[in-house]
Amino acid sequence: MSQTLTEFTDDLPRIADLTETERHTLLRDDRRRLVLDVFAERPSTVTLSEVATEIDAREGGYDADSDAVERVEVSLHHTHLPKMDELGVLSYRPETHHIVQ
């Protein structure tokens, strides 16, 4: 049986308080879903580099390549982490590249 968006997000910190539209915005992108996955398995504070390395490995299914990790970092830094910070799902500190959930 398929899980609804509300059922999926109700047990995740801070996501349960989002409107349905905000939840769709958050979860519409694969990389944002992967960021949430990384935080489900890691401590509450990580660096941009750590998250990018993990996401590159998950997307590519192999050991991280430095050029690929850099492309993921740029994507996260400019697009996904600011969006997630704006929605209040996590706190991204661009000046230090630290992400806190």
Secondary structure as a PSIPRED ss2 file (coil, helix, strand):
# PSIPRED VFORMAT (PSIPRED V4.0)

   1 M C   1.000  0.000  0.000
   2 S C   1.000  0.000  0.000
   3 Q C   1.000  0.000  0.000
   4 T C   1.000  0.000  0.000
   5 L H   0.000  1.000  0.000
   6 T H   0.000  1.000  0.000
   7 E H   0.000  1.000  0.000
   8 F H   0.000  1.000  0.000
   9 T H   0.000  1.000  0.000
  10 D C   1.000  0.000  0.000
  11 D C   1.000  0.000  0.000
  12 L C   1.000  0.000  0.000
  13 P C   1.000  0.000  0.000
  14 R C   1.000  0.000  0.000
  15 I C   1.000  0.000  0.000
  16 A C   1.000  0.000  0.000
  17 D C   1.000  0.000  0.000
  18 L C   1.000  0.000  0.000
  19 T C   1.000  0.000  0.000
  20 E H   0.000  1.000  0.000
  21 T H   0.000  1.000  0.000
  22 E H   0.000  1.000  0.000
  23 R H   0.000  1.000  0.000
  24 H H   0.000  1.000  0.000
  25 T H   0.000  1.000  0.000
  26 L H   0.000  1.000  0.000
  27 L H   0.000  1.000  0.000
  28 R C   1.000  0.000  0.000
  29 D C   1.000  0.000  0.000
  30 D H   0.000  1.000  0.000
  31 R H   0.000  1.000  0.000
  32 R H   0.000  1.000  0.000
  33 R H   0.000  1.000  0.000
  34 L H   0.000  1.000  0.000
  35 V H   0.000  1.000  0.000
  36 L H   0.000  1.000  0.000
  37 D H   0.000  1.000  0.000
  38 V H   0.000  1.000  0.000
  39 F H   0.000  1.000  0.000
  40 A H   0.000  1.000  0.000
  41 E H   0.000  1.000  0.000
  42 R C   1.000  0.000  0.000
  43 P C   1.000  0.000  0.000
  44 S C   1.000  0.000  0.000
  45 T E   0.000  0.000  1.000
  46 V E   0.000  0.000  1.000
  47 T E   0.000  0.000  1.000
  48 L H   0.000  1.000  0.000
  49 S H   0.000  1.000  0.000
  50 E H   0.000  1.000  0.000
  51 V H   0.000  1.000  0.000
  52 A H   0.000  1.000  0.000
  53 T H   0.000  1.000  0.000
  54 E H   0.000  1.000  0.000
  55 I H   0.000  1.000  0.000
  56 D H   0.000  1.000  0.000
  57 A H   0.000  1.000  0.000
  58 R H   0.000  1.000  0.000
  59 E H   0.000  1.000  0.000
  60 G H   0.000  1.000  0.000
  61 G C   1.000  0.000  0.000
  62 Y C   1.000  0.000  0.000
  63 D C   1.000  0.000  0.000
  64 A C   1.000  0.000  0.000
  65 D C   1.000  0.000  0.000
  66 S H   0.000  1.000  0.000
  67 D H   0.000  1.000  0.000
  68 A H   0.000  1.000  0.000
  69 V H   0.000  1.000  0.000
  70 E H   0.000  1.000  0.000
  71 R H   0.000  1.000  0.000
  72 V H   0.000  1.000  0.000
  73 E H   0.000  1.000  0.000
  74 V H   0.000  1.000  0.000
  75 S H   0.000  1.000  0.000
  76 L H   0.000  1.000  0.000
  77 H H   0.000  1.000  0.000
  78 H H   0.000  1.000  0.000
  79 T H   0.000  1.000  0.000
  80 H H   0.000  1.000  0.000
  81 L H   0.000  1.000  0.000
  82 P H   0.000  1.000  0.000
  83 K H   0.000  1.000  0.000
  84 M H   0.000  1.000  0.000
  85 D H   0.000  1.000  0.000
  86 E H   0.000  1.000  0.000
  87 L C   1.000  0.000  0.000
  88 G C   1.000  0.000  0.000
  89 V C   1.000  0.000  0.000
  90 L C   1.000  0.000  0.000
  91 S E   0.000  0.000  1.000
  92 Y E   0.000  0.000  1.000
  93 R E   0.000  0.000  1.000
  94 P C   1.000  0.000  0.000
  95 E C   1.000  0.000  0.000
  96 T C   1.000  0.000  0.000
  97 H C   1.000  0.000  0.000
  98 H E   0.000  0.000  1.000
  99 I E   0.000  0.000  1.000
 100 V E   0.000  0.000  1.000
 101 Q C   1.000  0.000  0.000
